[in-house]
Amino acid sequence: MAALVVVVLLVVVGGVILLTQSGGDDEVELTEAQLRDALVTAGDVGDGFTAEPSSEDDESDDFDRDEIDASEECIDLYEQYAELEEQGGPRVEAGVTLEDDENVQVEQNLSQGAEFGLDELRQLVDTCPEIAFDDGEQAGAIRFEIVDDIVEVGDESVTLRLEVDIESPVSITVATLGVLWVRDGTHASVNVSGAIDSDTFEAEEPDEGLLRDVVERADERLIEVIDEA
């Protein structure tokens, strides 16, 4: 995957790696173990799904502004966020990725204690609704859109659609739909991608019903952990 795509996924969809905020009178401080207890399980998501804990990549991709075609304001904003991600992430975080045999993927992230909130996400999407990339190996475009909420959850929330359109070396378009929300100082995200045909690389639209069900269950589990803290 192109370095830029990786950076974008970390900043936007990877959820709460950057999109968290520290402090606040209403924050219930949780440990990493408590965040792990709040993660959804394969049983919460549905039949056919298997889960693997999310892990950090030891090698980060560099952000190269020469690889993208976007406004200077957009590029500067991504460079700022990428630099801040390198300097330090959340105080605690936990995540899980679940996938079925049709390549439908569900990703959940939880964290506390970094610097950015949902307002920064809105600014990012408003400034950079679409960027083109070409790193010599892959070329295409990434599009972002904040869409109507599909579920009411947490103290505040945002529903985000991200579409990655790769034109070369193969043609494939993959869409991800995600909900990012705040609950008593914990920032949470659940993202769902559609099924991908392994032969044709055609991808289906993300299942809104699946996303809604997983978000509701994820918030229930988070509330349970917060109440016990």
Secondary structure, DSSP 8 states (H G I E B T S, - for coil): --HHHHHHIIIIIT-TTTS-----TT-----HHHHHHTS--HHHH-TT-EEEE----SS-----GGGEE--HHHHHHHHHHHHHHHH---SEEEEEEEE-TT--EEEEEEEES-S--HHHHHHHHHH-SEEEEE-SS-EEEEEEEEE--SS--SSEEEEEEEEEEEEESS-EEEEEEEEEEEETTEEEEEEEE--B-TTT--B----HHHHHHHHHHHHHHHHHHHHH-
